C-alpha cells in the first residue's frame, strides 16, 4: 500500500479514471490500515482526530480514496 497521488496533483480526466467504480469504504478500517502500513501519512494527517469528511471515503478495485480536509488521497492497494 502506498500514497499514489492526491486530487490537487491531477487533472479531471485522471480523477475520473481513478474514481471509476468507487464504492463506500469503511473509514475506521481504512484508518487502521493506514496507521499500520503508512504511519507517516497517518501522523501527518492526524487521523487520530475527528475527520468531518470520513463519510466520503470510498474504494475501487485498485485504490482506497481517503478524503481529509476536502482533499482526496488516492492510496494504491
C-alpha positions in Angstrom: 0.0 0.0 0.0 1.3 3.5 -0.9 0.1 7.0 -1.5 -0.1 7.4 -5.2 -1.4 11.0 -5.5 -4.0 13.4 -4.3 -6.7 15.4 -6.1 -4.7 18.6 -6.1 -1.9 17.0 -8.3 -4.0 15.5 -11.1 -6.5 16.7 -13.7 -10.1 15.9 -14.1 -9.5 13.1 -16.6 -7.2 11.2 -14.3 -9.5 11.9 -11.3 -12.4 10.3 -13.3 -10.2 7.4 -14.2 -9.2 6.8 -10.5 -12.8 7.2 -9.2 -14.3 4.8 -11.7 -16.3 2.1 -9.9 -15.9 3.7 -6.5 -18.0 2.4 -3.6 -18.3 3.2 0.1 -15.3 2.3 2.2 -15.2 1.6 5.9 -13.4 4.6 7.3 -12.3 3.0 10.6 -10.7 0.0 8.8 -9.0 2.3 6.3 -7.5 4.4 9.1 -6.3 1.3 10.9 -4.6 0.1 7.6 -3.0 3.5 7.1 -1.8 3.6 10.7 -0.1 0.2 10.2 1.2 0.5 6.7 1.6 4.3 6.2 2.4 5.7 9.6 3.9 8.9 8.2 0.7 9.7 6.4 -1.3 8.7 9.5 0.6 11.2 11.6 0.8 14.0 9.0 -3.0 14.0 8.5 -3.5 13.5 12.3 -6.0 10.7 11.6 -6.4 10.1 15.3 -8.6 13.2 15.4 -12.2 13.6 14.1 -12.5 13.8 10.3 -15.7 15.5 9.1 -15.1 14.1 5.6 -14.9 10.5 6.8 -18.3 9.5 5.2 -17.0 10.5 1.8 -14.2 7.9 1.8 -14.5 5.3 -1.0 -12.6 2.5 -2.6 -12.1 1.0 -6.1 -10.6 -2.3 -7.2 -7.1 -0.7 -7.1 -7.3 2.3 -4.7 -8.6 3.5 -1.3 -9.7 7.1 -1.6 -9.3 8.8 1.8 -11.0 12.2 2.0 -9.4 14.6 4.5 -9.6 18.4 4.6 -11.7 18.2 1.4 -8.7 16.6 -0.4 -8.9 13.1 -1.9 -5.8 11.0 -1.2 -5.5 8.1 -3.7 -3.8 5.2 -1.9 -2.8 2.2 -4.1 -3.9 -1.1 -2.6 
